[in-house]
């Protein structure tokens, strides 16, 4: 299967929002899926907390607002507009929460799978 992605633009206004319930609050995902690559714009409502610990790798860019990425070991990282975090699959258990809501772009896919050293 060809995994090359030809040049194209994404009109995020035409991508439907799908609602997901968090432990508290809600998340609204707009998703574009390519072979081995997923790109999302995600909006977390005020008071949102993820309902699970995630092991998946991501590149997360904060577009608006701020949120905390919490690791299961207790570490917390506050990300504000213009900041990013990156992690490969299986290298952390993490979840996000926000007090006042946030809008992020999340990119994940096969390129973040753990590689043997």
Biopython code that builds the backbone (N, CA, C, O; Angstrom):
import numpy as np
from Bio.PDB.StructureBuilder import StructureBuilder

atoms = [
    (1, "UNK", "N", (0.842, -1.187, 0.000)),
    (1, "UNK", "CA", (0.000, 0.000, 0.000)),
    (1, "UNK", "C", (0.886, 1.250, 0.000)),
    (1, "UNK", "O", (1.870, 1.316, 0.737)),
    (2, "UNK", "N", (0.541, 2.224, -0.814)),
    (2, "UNK", "CA", (1.270, 3.476, -0.903)),
    (2, "UNK", "C", (0.899, 4.372, 0.275)),
    (2, "UNK", "O", (-0.278, 4.661, 0.491)),
    (3, "UNK", "N", (1.907, 4.814, 1.042)),
    (3, "UNK", "CA", (1.648, 5.675, 2.196)),
    (3, "UNK", "C", (2.032, 7.120, 1.929)),
    (3, "UNK", "O", (2.009, 7.949, 2.839)),
    (4, "UNK", "N", (2.385, 7.429, 0.682)),
    (4, "UNK", "CA", (2.715, 8.805, 0.352)),
    (4, "UNK", "C", (1.458, 9.657, 0.367)),
    (4, "UNK", "O", (0.393, 9.211, -0.057)),
    (5, "UNK", "N", (1.582, 10.872, 0.852)),
    (5, "UNK", "CA", (0.443, 11.788, 0.926)),
    (5, "UNK", "C", (0.705, 12.922, -0.050)),
    (5, "UNK", "O", (1.642, 13.696, 0.146)),
    (6, "UNK", "N", (-0.102, 13.039, -1.097)),
    (6, "UNK", "CA", (0.106, 14.130, -2.053)),
    (6, "UNK", "C", (-0.242, 15.478, -1.423)),
    (6, "UNK", "O", (-0.953, 15.538, -0.420)),
    (7, "UNK", "N", (0.262, 16.551, -2.015)),
    (7, "UNK", "CA", (-0.054, 17.892, -1.526)),
    (7, "UNK", "C", (-1.565, 18.073, -1.474)),
    (7, "UNK", "O", (-2.289, 17.717, -2.404)),
    (8, "UNK", "N", (-2.014, 18.631, -0.370)),
    (8, "UNK", "CA", (-3.431, 18.961, -0.220)),
    (8, "UNK", "C", (-3.595, 19.940, 0.926)),
    (8, "UNK", "O", (-2.714, 20.085, 1.773)),
    (9, "UNK", "N", (-4.713, 20.594, 0.937)),
    (9, "UNK", "CA", (-5.039, 21.502, 2.030)),
    (9, "UNK", "C", (-6.171, 20.877, 2.842)),
    (9, "UNK", "O", (-6.911, 20.025, 2.350)),
    (10, "UNK", "N", (-6.289, 21.317, 4.093)),
    (10, "UNK", "CA", (-7.362, 20.842, 4.967)),
    (10, "UNK", "C", (-8.173, 22.050, 5.398)),
    (10, "UNK", "O", (-7.644, 22.974, 6.017)),
    (11, "UNK", "N", (-9.440, 22.043, 5.075)),
    (11, "UNK", "CA", (-10.364, 23.080, 5.530)),
    (11, "UNK", "C", (-11.012, 22.567, 6.809)),
    (11, "UNK", "O", (-12.004, 21.838, 6.761)),
    (12, "UNK", "N", (-10.449, 22.950, 7.959)),
    (12, "UNK", "CA", (-10.924, 22.428, 9.238)),
    (12, "UNK", "C", (-12.387, 22.795, 9.480)),
    (12, "UNK", "O", (-13.078, 22.088, 10.213)),
    (13, "UNK", "N", (-12.872, 23.879, 8.884)),
    (13, "UNK", "CA", (-14.269, 24.255, 9.035)),
    (13, "UNK", "C", (-15.221, 23.249, 8.411)),
    (13, "UNK", "O", (-16.401, 23.218, 8.759)),
    (14, "UNK", "N", (-14.725, 22.424, 7.492)),
    (14, "UNK", "CA", (-15.588, 21.432, 6.842)),
    (14, "UNK", "C", (-15.493, 20.053, 7.505)),
    (14, "UNK", "O", (-16.219, 19.135, 7.121)),
    (15, "UNK", "N", (-14.613, 19.899, 8.491)),
    (15, "UNK", "CA", (-14.444, 18.611, 9.174)),
    (15, "UNK", "C", (-15.401, 18.575, 10.370)),
    (15, "UNK", "O", (-15.316, 19.436, 11.245)),
    (16, "UNK", "N", (-16.304, 17.600, 10.423)),
    (16, "UNK", "CA", (-17.272, 17.567, 11.535)),
    (16, "UNK", "C", (-16.587, 17.348, 12.881)),
    (16, "UNK", "O", (-15.550, 16.691, 12.973)),
    (17, "UNK", "N", (-17.197, 17.917, 13.924)),
    (17, "UNK", "CA", (-16.712, 17.729, 15.289)),
    (17, "UNK", "C", (-17.444, 16.540, 15.907)),
    (17, "UNK", "O", (-18.668, 16.431, 15.825)),
    (18, "UNK", "N", (-16.671, 15.659, 16.523)),
    (18, "UNK", "CA", (-17.231, 14.505, 17.214)),
    (18, "UNK", "C", (-16.977, 14.700, 18.703)),
    (18, "UNK", "O", (-15.851, 14.976, 19.115)),
    (19, "UNK", "N", (-18.018, 14.557, 19.502)),
    (19, "UNK", "CA", (-17.937, 14.813, 20.941)),
    (19, "UNK", "C", (-17.574, 13.540, 21.702)),
    (19, "UNK", "O", (-18.110, 12.466, 21.431)),
    (20, "UNK", "N", (-16.650, 13.678, 22.663)),
    (20, "UNK", "CA", (-16.251, 12.591, 23.557)),
    (20, "UNK", "C", (-16.349, 13.087, 24.995)),
    (20, "UNK", "O", (-15.929, 14.202, 25.304)),
    (21, "UNK", "N", (-16.897, 12.269, 25.855)),
    (21, "UNK", "CA", (-17.017, 12.612, 27.270)),
    (21, "UNK", "C", (-15.697, 12.315, 27.961)),
    (21, "UNK", "O", (-15.124, 11.243, 27.765)),
    (22, "UNK", "N", (-15.203, 13.260, 28.774)),
    (22, "UNK", "CA", (-14.038, 13.012, 29.603)),
    (22, "UNK", "C", (-14.477, 12.517, 30.966)),
    (22, "UNK", "O", (-15.668, 12.318, 31.208)),
    (23, "UNK", "N", (-13.507, 12.318, 31.864)),
    (23, "UNK", "CA", (-13.872, 12.040, 33.255)),
    (23, "UNK", "C", (-14.723, 13.196, 33.753)),
    (23, "UNK", "O", (-15.736, 13.005, 34.427)),
    (24, "UNK", "N", (-14.282, 14.413, 33.401)),
    (24, "UNK", "CA", (-15.097, 15.615, 33.557)),
    (24, "UNK", "C", (-14.972, 16.402, 32.268)),
    (24, "UNK", "O", (-13.938, 16.337, 31.604)),
    (25, "UNK", "N", (-15.983, 17.129, 31.908)),
    (25, "UNK", "CA", (-15.955, 17.946, 30.696)),
    (25, "UNK", "C", (-16.059, 17.110, 29.433)),
    (25, "UNK", "O", (-16.290, 15.902, 29.469)),
    (26, "UNK", "N", (-15.877, 17.806, 28.305)),
    (26, "UNK", "CA", (-16.020, 17.164, 27.005)),
    (26, "UNK", "C", (-14.854, 17.549, 26.079)),
    (26, "UNK", "O", (-14.218, 18.593, 26.229)),
    (27, "UNK", "N", (-14.612, 16.650, 25.118)),
    (27, "UNK", "CA", (-13.624, 16.904, 24.081)),
    (27, "UNK", "C", (-14.347, 16.861, 22.738)),
    (27, "UNK", "O", (-15.248, 16.045, 22.540)),
    (28, "UNK", "N", (-13.956, 17.730, 21.827)),
    (28, "UNK", "CA", (-14.528, 17.788, 20.484)),
    (28, "UNK", "C", (-13.394, 17.585, 19.484)),
    (28, "UNK", "O", (-12.494, 18.418, 19.374)),
    (29, "UNK", "N", (-13.445, 16.478, 18.763)),
    (29, "UNK", "CA", (-12.390, 16.114, 17.827)),
    (29, "UNK", "C", (-12.823, 16.389, 16.396)),
    (29, "UNK", "O", (-13.949, 16.085, 16.002)),
    (30, "UNK", "N", (-11.906, 16.971, 15.623)),
    (30, "UNK", "CA", (-12.002, 17.024, 14.165)),
    (30, "UNK", "C", (-10.809, 16.220, 13.665)),
    (30, "UNK", "O", (-9.663, 16.560, 13.958)),
    (31, "UNK", "N", (-11.071, 15.162, 12.918)),
    (31, "UNK", "CA", (-10.018, 14.203, 12.580)),
    (31, "UNK", "C", (-9.872, 14.043, 11.079)),
    (31, "UNK", "O", (-10.854, 13.922, 10.347)),
    (32, "UNK", "N", (-8.614, 14.047, 10.635)),
    (32, "UNK", "CA", (-8.257, 13.693, 9.260)),
    (32, "UNK", "C", (-7.331, 12.487, 9.367)),
    (32, "UNK", "O", (-6.314, 12.525, 10.060)),
    (33, "UNK", "N", (-7.703, 11.414, 8.664)),
    (33, "UNK", "CA", (-6.954, 10.164, 8.739)),
    (33, "UNK", "C", (-6.306, 9.860, 7.402)),
    (33, "UNK", "O", (-6.965, 9.869, 6.363)),
    (34, "UNK", "N", (-5.009, 9.592, 7.438)),
    (34, "UNK", "CA", (-4.253, 9.124, 6.280)),
    (34, "UNK", "C", (-3.677, 7.756, 6.645)),
    (34, "UNK", "O", (-3.693, 7.387, 7.819)),
    (35, "UNK", "N", (-3.171, 6.994, 5.673)),
    (35, "UNK", "CA", (-2.524, 5.726, 6.032)),
    (35, "UNK", "C", (-1.344, 5.978, 6.980)),
    (35, "UNK", "O", (-0.376, 6.639, 6.604)),
    (36, "UNK", "N", (-1.426, 5.457, 8.197)),
    (36, "UNK", "CA", (-0.337, 5.581, 9.166)),
    (36, "UNK", "C", (-0.193, 6.949, 9.803)),
    (36, "UNK", "O", (0.797, 7.191, 10.493)),
    (37, "UNK", "N", (-1.145, 7.857, 9.598)),
    (37, "UNK", "CA", (-1.041, 9.216, 10.136)),
    (37, "UNK", "C", (-2.434, 9.750, 10.460)),
    (37, "UNK", "O", (-3.344, 9.681, 9.634)),
    (38, "UNK", "N", (-2.591, 10.285, 11.676)),
    (38, "UNK", "CA", (-3.848, 10.917, 12.082)),
    (38, "UNK", "C", (-3.533, 12.334, 12.547)),
    (38, "UNK", "O", (-2.613, 12.548, 13.337)),
    (39, "UNK", "N", (-4.302, 13.299, 12.051)),
    (39, "UNK", "CA", (-4.162, 14.699, 12.438)),
    (39, "UNK", "C", (-5.502, 15.137, 13.001)),
    (39, "UNK", "O", (-6.544, 14.932, 12.379)),
    (40, "UNK", "N", (-5.471, 15.747, 14.193)),
    (40, "UNK", "CA", (-6.718, 16.184, 14.832)),
    (40, "UNK", "C", (-6.590, 17.605, 15.364)),
    (40, "UNK", "O", (-5.529, 18.014, 15.835)),
    (41, "UNK", "N", (-7.673, 18.338, 15.282)),
    (41, "UNK", "CA", (-7.858, 19.546, 16.074)),
    (41, "UNK", "C", (-8.813, 19.126, 17.185)),
    (41, "UNK", "O", (-9.906, 18.627, 16.919)),
    (42, "UNK", "N", (-8.396, 19.330, 18.423)),
    (42, "UNK", "CA", (-9.196, 18.903, 19.568)),
    (42, "UNK", "C", (-9.422, 20.104, 20.472)),
    (42, "UNK", "O", (-8.486, 20.823, 20.823)),
    (43, "UNK", "N", (-10.681, 20.307, 20.840)),
    (43, "UNK", "CA", (-11.042, 21.344, 21.804)),
    (43, "UNK", "C", (-11.526, 20.661, 23.067)),
    (43, "UNK", "O", (-12.443, 19.841, 23.031)),
    (44, "UNK", "N", (-10.900, 21.009, 24.194)),
    (44, "UNK", "CA", (-11.328, 20.505, 25.496)),
    (44, "UNK", "C", (-12.116, 21.608, 26.183)),
    (44, "UNK", "O", (-11.690, 22.763, 26.209)),
    (45, "UNK", "N", (-13.263, 21.250, 26.738)),
    (45, "UNK", "CA", (-14.113, 22.224, 27.423)),
    (45, "UNK", "C", (-13.507, 22.652, 28.761)),
    (45, "UNK", "O", (-12.557, 22.041, 29.251)),
    (46, "UNK", "N", (-14.064, 23.692, 29.331)),
    (46, "UNK", "CA", (-13.684, 24.092, 30.689)),
    (46, "UNK", "C", (-13.831, 22.883, 31.610)),
    (46, "UNK", "O", (-14.809, 22.141, 31.516)),
    (47, "UNK", "N", (-12.873, 22.692, 32.483)),
    (47, "UNK", "CA", (-12.950, 21.615, 33.462)),
    (47, "UNK", "C", (-12.753, 20.215, 32.907)),
    (47, "UNK", "O", (-13.110, 19.236, 33.561)),
    (48, "UNK", "N", (-12.187, 20.104, 31.704)),
    (48, "UNK", "CA", (-11.986, 18.793, 31.092)),
    (48, "UNK", "C", (-10.852, 18.038, 31.773)),
    (48, "UNK", "O", (-9.804, 18.609, 32.072)),
    (49, "UNK", "N", (-11.075, 16.734, 32.017)),
    (49, "UNK", "CA", (-10.008, 15.803, 32.387)),
    (49, "UNK", "C", (-10.228, 14.520, 31.609)),
    (49, "UNK", "O", (-11.344, 14.004, 31.562)),
    (50, "UNK", "N", (-9.175, 14.005, 30.999)),
    (50, "UNK", "CA", (-9.264, 12.759, 30.229)),
    (50, "UNK", "C", (-9.763, 11.628, 31.119)),
    (50, "UNK", "O", (-9.501, 11.604, 32.321)),
    (51, "UNK", "N", (-10.482, 10.697, 30.513)),
    (51, "UNK", "CA", (-11.064, 9.587, 31.268)),
    (51, "UNK", "C", (-10.171, 8.348, 31.294)),
    (51, "UNK", "O", (-10.602, 7.287, 31.745)),
    (52, "UNK", "N", (-8.926, 8.471, 30.813)),
    (52, "UNK", "CA", (-8.014, 7.318, 30.800)),
    (52, "UNK", "C", (-6.568, 7.805, 30.746)),
    (52, "UNK", "O", (-6.290, 8.948, 30.384)),
    (53, "UNK", "N", (-5.661, 6.911, 31.114)),
    (53, "UNK", "CA", (-4.223, 7.142, 30.935)),
    (53, "UNK", "C", (-3.874, 6.630, 29.547)),
    (53, "UNK", "O", (-4.162, 5.482, 29.212)),
    (54, "UNK", "N", (-3.259, 7.473, 28.750)),
    (54, "UNK", "CA", (-2.946, 7.145, 27.361)),
    (54, "UNK", "C", (-1.488, 6.704, 27.241)),
    (54, "UNK", "O", (-0.603, 7.301, 27.854)),
    (55, "UNK", "N", (-1.241, 5.661, 26.455)),
    (55, "UNK", "CA", (0.117, 5.178, 26.186)),
    (55, "UNK", "C", (0.569, 5.491, 24.761)),
    (55, "UNK", "O", (1.706, 5.208, 24.385)),
    (56, "UNK", "N", (-0.334, 6.080, 23.973)),
    (56, "UNK", "CA", (-0.044, 6.343, 22.564)),
    (56, "UNK", "C", (0.919, 7.521, 22.424)),
    (56, "UNK", "O", (0.898, 8.449, 23.232)),
    (57, "UNK", "N", (1.742, 7.476, 21.416)),
    (57, "UNK", "CA", (2.636, 8.587, 21.115)),
    (57, "UNK", "C", (1.891, 9.704, 20.402)),
    (57, "UNK", "O", (0.958, 9.455, 19.639)),
    (58, "UNK", "N", (2.309, 10.927, 20.657)),
    (58, "UNK", "CA", (1.675, 12.100, 20.054)),
    (58, "UNK", "C", (2.691, 13.211, 19.857)),
    (58, "UNK", "O", (3.736, 13.251, 20.505)),
    (59, "UNK", "N", (2.358, 14.103, 18.953)),
    (59, "UNK", "CA", (2.914, 15.451, 18.912)),
    (59, "UNK", "C", (1.711, 16.345, 19.188)),
    (59, "UNK", "O", (0.737, 16.322, 18.436)),
    (60, "UNK", "N", (1.768, 17.122, 20.249)),
    (60, "UNK", "CA", (0.641, 17.959, 20.651)),
    (60, "UNK", "C", (1.093, 19.414, 20.654)),
    (60, "UNK", "O", (2.048, 19.777, 21.341)),
    (61, "UNK", "N", (0.399, 20.241, 19.882)),
    (61, "UNK", "CA", (0.699, 21.671, 19.777)),
    (61, "UNK", "C", (-0.491, 22.452, 20.330)),
    (61, "UNK", "O", (-1.627, 22.246, 19.902)),
    (62, "UNK", "N", (-0.232, 23.335, 21.270)),
    (62, "UNK", "CA", (-1.289, 24.144, 21.887)),
    (62, "UNK", "C", (-1.569, 25.371, 21.019)),
    (62, "UNK", "O", (-0.708, 26.234, 20.845)),
    (63, "UNK", "N", (-2.787, 25.434, 20.480)),
    (63, "UNK", "CA", (-3.195, 26.526, 19.601)),
    (63, "UNK", "C", (-3.741, 27.702, 20.396)),
    (63, "UNK", "O", (-3.397, 28.853, 20.129)),
    (64, "UNK", "N", (-4.605, 27.407, 21.384)),
    (64, "UNK", "CA", (-5.244, 28.442, 22.211)),
    (64, "UNK", "C", (-5.400, 27.906, 23.621)),
    (64, "UNK", "O", (-5.645, 26.715, 23.813)),
    (65, "UNK", "N", (-5.259, 28.780, 24.610)),
    (65, "UNK", "CA", (-5.496, 28.398, 26.001)),
    (65, "UNK", "C", (-4.295, 27.706, 26.607)),
    (65, "UNK", "O", (-3.163, 27.883, 26.157)),
    (66, "UNK", "N", (-4.560, 26.904, 27.647)),
    (66, "UNK", "CA", (-3.497, 26.131, 28.276)),
    (66, "UNK", "C", (-4.084, 24.887, 28.912)),
    (66, "UNK", "O", (-5.271, 24.826, 29.234)),
    (67, "UNK", "N", (-3.213, 23.888, 29.084)),
    (67, "UNK", "CA", (-3.619, 22.634, 29.702)),
    (67, "UNK", "C", (-2.432, 22.016, 30.405)),
    (67, "UNK", "O", (-1.295, 22.459, 30.239)),
    (68, "UNK", "N", (-2.701, 20.994, 31.186)),
    (68, "UNK", "CA", (-1.650, 20.261, 31.876)),
    (68, "UNK", "C", (-1.636, 18.846, 31.324)),
    (68, "UNK", "O", (-2.675, 18.192, 31.229)),
    (69, "UNK", "N", (-0.447, 18.382, 30.960)),
    (69, "UNK", "CA", (-0.248, 16.984, 30.630)),
    (69, "UNK", "C", (0.343, 16.341, 31.872)),
    (69, "UNK", "O", (1.452, 16.670, 32.292)),
    (70, "UNK", "N", (-0.413, 15.420, 32.449)),
    (70, "UNK", "CA", (-0.018, 14.769, 33.693)),
    (70, "UNK", "C", (0.489, 13.367, 33.364)),
    (70, "UNK", "O", (-0.152, 12.631, 32.614)),
    (71, "UNK", "N", (1.639, 13.001, 33.927)),
    (71, "UNK", "CA", (2.150, 11.647, 33.769)),
    (71, "UNK", "C", (1.695, 10.828, 34.968)),
    (71, "UNK", "O", (1.486, 11.367, 36.055)),
    (72, "UNK", "N", (1.545, 9.533, 34.768)),
    (72, "UNK", "CA", (1.030, 8.678, 35.831)),
    (72, "UNK", "C", (1.957, 8.649, 37.036)),
    (72, "UNK", "O", (1.523, 8.330, 38.143)),
    (73, "UNK", "N", (3.243, 8.983, 36.832)),
    (73, "UNK", "CA", (4.174, 9.018, 37.968)),
    (73, "UNK", "C", (4.059, 10.306, 38.782)),
    (73, "UNK", "O", (4.810, 10.502, 39.738)),
    (74, "UNK", "N", (3.122, 11.189, 38.410)),
    (74, "UNK", "CA", (2.878, 12.406, 39.180)),
    (74, "UNK", "C", (3.464, 13.673, 38.571)),
    (74, "UNK", "O", (3.099, 14.769, 38.997)),
    (75, "UNK", "N", (4.345, 13.566, 37.606)),
    (75, "UNK", "CA", (4.892, 14.763, 36.969)),
    (75, "UNK", "C", (3.792, 15.483, 36.197)),
    (75, "UNK", "O", (2.905, 14.848, 35.627)),
    (76, "UNK", "N", (3.857, 16.802, 36.181)),
    (76, "UNK", "CA", (2.898, 17.607, 35.436)),
    (76, "UNK", "C", (3.643, 18.630, 34.590)),
    (76, "UNK", "O", (4.632, 19.219, 35.026)),
    (77, "UNK", "N", (3.155, 18.828, 33.383)),
    (77, "UNK", "CA", (3.746, 19.779, 32.452)),
    (77, "UNK", "C", (2.647, 20.696, 31.937)),
    (77, "UNK", "O", (1.695, 20.245, 31.300)),
    (78, "UNK", "N", (2.788, 21.992, 32.219)),
    (78, "UNK", "CA", (1.803, 22.987, 31.779)),
    (78, "UNK", "C", (2.203, 23.475, 30.394)),
    (78, "UNK", "O", (3.321, 23.946, 30.185)),
    (79, "UNK", "N", (1.274, 23.355, 29.454)),
    (79, "UNK", "CA", (1.516, 23.812, 28.093)),
    (79, "UNK", "C", (0.576, 24.959, 27.782)),
    (79, "UNK", "O", (-0.627, 24.887, 28.036)),
    (80, "UNK", "N", (1.142, 26.013, 27.232)),
    (80, "UNK", "CA", (0.381, 27.211, 26.871)),
    (80, "UNK", "C", (0.445, 27.402, 25.368)),
    (80, "UNK", "O", (1.186, 26.711, 24.669)),
    (81, "UNK", "N", (-0.346, 28.351, 24.882)),
    (81, "UNK", "CA", (-0.370, 28.678, 23.463)),
    (81, "UNK", "C", (1.052, 28.764, 22.914)),
    (81, "UNK", "O", (1.898, 29.477, 23.453)),
    (82, "UNK", "N", (1.299, 28.022, 21.831)),
    (82, "UNK", "CA", (2.595, 28.048, 21.176)),
    (82, "UNK", "C", (3.558, 26.976, 21.643)),
    (82, "UNK", "O", (4.653, 26.866, 21.091)),
    (83, "UNK", "N", (3.189, 26.168, 22.654)),
    (83, "UNK", "CA", (4.103, 25.133, 23.139)),
    (83, "UNK", "C", (3.660, 23.756, 22.649)),
    (83, "UNK", "O", (2.524, 23.567, 22.214)),
    (84, "UNK", "N", (4.591, 22.797, 22.731)),
    (84, "UNK", "CA", (4.397, 21.464, 22.171)),
    (84, "UNK", "C", (4.981, 20.422, 23.105)),
    (84, "UNK", "O", (5.965, 20.677, 23.799)),
    (85, "UNK", "N", (4.367, 19.238, 23.118)),
    (85, "UNK", "CA", (5.067, 18.087, 23.684)),
    (85, "UNK", "C", (5.077, 16.962, 22.666)),
    (85, "UNK", "O", (4.212, 16.882, 21.793)),
    (86, "UNK", "N", (6.088, 16.081, 22.794)),
    (86, "UNK", "CA", (6.291, 14.964, 21.885)),
    (86, "UNK", "C", (6.621, 13.733, 22.717)),
    (86, "UNK", "O", (7.407, 13.814, 23.661)),
    (87, "UNK", "N", (6.018, 12.582, 22.370)),
    (87, "UNK", "CA", (6.361, 11.317, 23.025)),
    (87, "UNK", "C", (6.056, 10.169, 22.063)),
    (87, "UNK", "O", (5.086, 10.230, 21.307)),
    (88, "UNK", "N", (6.879, 9.130, 22.093)),
    (88, "UNK", "CA", (6.641, 7.932, 21.283)),
    (88, "UNK", "C", (5.674, 6.996, 21.994)),
    (88, "UNK", "O", (5.474, 7.092, 23.205)),
    (89, "UNK", "N", (5.075, 6.090, 21.226)),
    (89, "UNK", "CA", (4.170, 5.084, 21.787)),
    (89, "UNK", "C", (4.859, 4.334, 22.924)),
    (89, "UNK", "O", (6.031, 3.974, 22.822)),
    (90, "UNK", "N", (4.122, 4.103, 24.003)),
    (90, "UNK", "CA", (4.583, 3.238, 25.079)),
    (90, "UNK", "C", (5.626, 3.816, 26.007)),
    (90, "UNK", "O", (6.110, 3.102, 26.885)),
    (91, "UNK", "N", (6.003, 5.095, 25.852)),
    (91, "UNK", "CA", (7.054, 5.661, 26.705)),
    (91, "UNK", "C", (6.519, 6.467, 27.882)),
    (91, "UNK", "O", (7.304, 6.945, 28.701)),
    (92, "UNK", "N", (5.216, 6.628, 27.985)),
    (92, "UNK", "CA", (4.641, 7.279, 29.163)),
    (92, "UNK", "C", (3.163, 6.947, 29.238)),
    (92, "UNK", "O", (2.524, 6.642, 28.231)),
    (93, "UNK", "N", (2.635, 7.012, 30.445)),
    (93, "UNK", "CA", (1.190, 7.009, 30.654)),
    (93, "UNK", "C", (0.839, 8.447, 30.974)),
    (93, "UNK", "O", (1.286, 8.988, 31.985)),
    (94, "UNK", "N", (0.043, 9.067, 30.121)),
    (94, "UNK", "CA", (-0.243, 10.489, 30.276)),
    (94, "UNK", "C", (-1.728, 10.756, 30.068)),
    (94, "UNK", "O", (-2.437, 9.973, 29.435)),
    (95, "UNK", "N", (-2.177, 11.876, 30.614)),
    (95, "UNK", "CA", (-3.536, 12.357, 30.379)),
    (95, "UNK", "C", (-3.518, 13.865, 30.500)),
    (95, "UNK", "O", (-2.616, 14.445, 31.104)),
    (96, "UNK", "N", (-4.530, 14.496, 29.915)),
    (96, "UNK", "CA", (-4.601, 15.955, 29.895)),
    (96, "UNK", "C", (-5.775, 16.443, 30.716)),
    (96, "UNK", "O", (-6.802, 15.776, 30.838)),
    (97, "UNK", "N", (-5.589, 17.644, 31.281)),
    (97, "UNK", "CA", (-6.715, 18.334, 31.895)),
    (97, "UNK", "C", (-6.536, 19.826, 31.713)),
    (97, "UNK", "O", (-5.420, 20.317, 31.542)),
    (98, "UNK", "N", (-7.658, 20.545, 31.753)),
    (98, "UNK", "CA", (-7.631, 21.988, 31.600)),
    (98, "UNK", "C", (-8.712, 22.619, 32.465)),
    (98, "UNK", "O", (-9.817, 22.088, 32.587)),
    (99, "UNK", "N", (-8.388, 23.731, 33.050)),
    (99, "UNK", "CA", (-9.358, 24.463, 33.866)),
    (99, "UNK", "C", (-10.292, 25.290, 32.982)),
    (99, "UNK", "O", (-11.512, 25.244, 33.141)),
    (100, "UNK", "N", (-9.711, 26.040, 32.055)),
    (100, "UNK", "CA", (-10.476, 27.029, 31.282)),
    (100, "UNK", "C", (-10.688, 26.659, 29.829)),
    (100, "UNK", "O", (-11.143, 27.494, 29.047)),
    (101, "UNK", "N", (-10.372, 25.435, 29.442)),
    (101, "UNK", "CA", (-10.536, 25.014, 28.061)),
    (101, "UNK", "C", (-9.282, 25.270, 27.242)),
    (101, "UNK", "O", (-8.474, 26.137, 27.575)),
    (102, "UNK", "N", (-9.131, 24.512, 26.177)),
    (102, "UNK", "CA", (-7.938, 24.621, 25.338)),
    (102, "UNK", "C", (-8.255, 24.063, 23.953)),
    (102, "UNK", "O", (-9.159, 23.245, 23.787)),
    (103, "UNK", "N", (-7.495, 24.522, 22.971)),
    (103, "UNK", "CA", (-7.585, 23.999, 21.600)),
    (103, "UNK", "C", (-6.184, 23.549, 21.208)),
    (103, "UNK", "O", (-5.230, 24.322, 21.301)),
    (104, "UNK", "N", (-6.059, 22.292, 20.769)),
    (104, "UNK", "CA", (-4.754, 21.731, 20.426)),
    (104, "UNK", "C", (-4.816, 21.047, 19.073)),
    (104, "UNK", "O", (-5.888, 20.663, 18.605)),
    (105, "UNK", "N", (-3.653, 20.899, 18.448)),
    (105, "UNK", "CA", (-3.505, 20.044, 17.277)),
    (105, "UNK", "C", (-2.713, 18.831, 17.744)),
    (105, "UNK", "O", (-1.665, 18.968, 18.376)),
    (106, "UNK", "N", (-3.221, 17.638, 17.426)),
    (106, "UNK", "CA", (-2.566, 16.399, 17.830)),
    (106, "UNK", "C", (-2.255, 15.596, 16.572)),
    (106, "UNK", "O", (-3.132, 15.338, 15.746)),
    (107, "UNK", "N", (-0.991, 15.207, 16.446)),
    (107, "UNK", "CA", (-0.538, 14.393, 15.317)),
    (107, "UNK", "C", (0.021, 13.100, 15.882)),
    (107, "UNK", "O", (0.862, 13.120, 16.781)),
    (108, "UNK", "N", (-0.442, 11.982, 15.359)),
    (108, "UNK", "CA", (0.109, 10.703, 15.777)),
    (108, "UNK", "C", (0.077, 9.743, 14.603)),
    (108, "UNK", "O", (-0.591, 9.987, 13.598)),
    (109, "UNK", "N", (0.801, 8.660, 14.745)),
    (109, "UNK", "CA", (0.842, 7.695, 13.651)),
    (109, "UNK", "C", (1.980, 6.724, 13.785)),
    (109, "UNK", "O", (2.663, 6.669, 14.807)),
    (110, "UNK", "N", (2.173, 5.956, 12.730)),
    (110, "UNK", "CA", (3.158, 4.880, 12.729)),
    (110, "UNK", "C", (4.577, 5.369, 13.022)),
    (110, "UNK", "O", (5.377, 4.620, 13.581)),
    (111, "UNK", "N", (4.899, 6.587, 12.662)),
    (111, "UNK", "CA", (6.254, 7.108, 12.860)),
    (111, "UNK", "C", (6.599, 7.259, 14.342)),
    (111, "UNK", "O", (7.767, 7.458, 14.676)),
    (112, "UNK", "N", (5.615, 7.171, 15.234)),
    (112, "UNK", "CA", (5.859, 7.280, 16.676)),
    (112, "UNK", "C", (5.896, 5.927, 17.378)),
    (112, "UNK", "O", (5.996, 5.863, 18.603)),
    (113, "UNK", "N", (5.816, 4.852, 16.606)),
    (113, "UNK", "CA", (5.914, 3.519, 17.209)),
    (113, "UNK", "C", (7.326, 3.322, 17.743)),
    (113, "UNK", "O", (8.307, 3.765, 17.145)),
    (114, "UNK", "N", (7.401, 2.643, 18.886)),
    (114, "UNK", "CA", (8.677, 2.375, 19.533)),
    (114, "UNK", "C", (9.562, 1.541, 18.618)),
    (114, "UNK", "O", (9.112, 0.542, 18.057)),
    (115, "UNK", "N", (10.803, 1.943, 18.466)),
    (115, "UNK", "CA", (11.760, 1.229, 17.618)),
    (115, "UNK", "C", (12.735, 0.463, 18.505)),
    (115, "UNK", "O", (13.082, 0.922, 19.593)),
    (116, "UNK", "N", (13.181, -0.714, 18.036)),
    (116, "UNK", "CA", (14.211, -1.453, 18.751)),
    (116, "UNK", "C", (15.538, -0.729, 18.612)),
    (116, "UNK", "O", (15.861, -0.215, 17.541)),
    (117, "UNK", "N", (16.299, -0.686, 19.681)),
    (117, "UNK", "CA", (17.606, 0.012, 19.655)),
    (117, "UNK", "C", (18.658, -0.844, 19.018)),
    (117, "UNK", "O", (19.811, -0.427, 18.909)),
]
sb = StructureBuilder()
sb.init_structure("model")
sb.init_model(0)
sb.init_chain("A")
sb.init_seg("    ")
for serial, (resi, resn, name, xyz) in enumerate(atoms, 1):
    if name == "N":
        sb.init_residue(resn, " ", resi, " ")
    sb.init_atom(name, np.array(xyz, "f"), 0.0, 1.0, " ", f" {name:<3s}", serial, name[0])
structure = sb.get_structure()
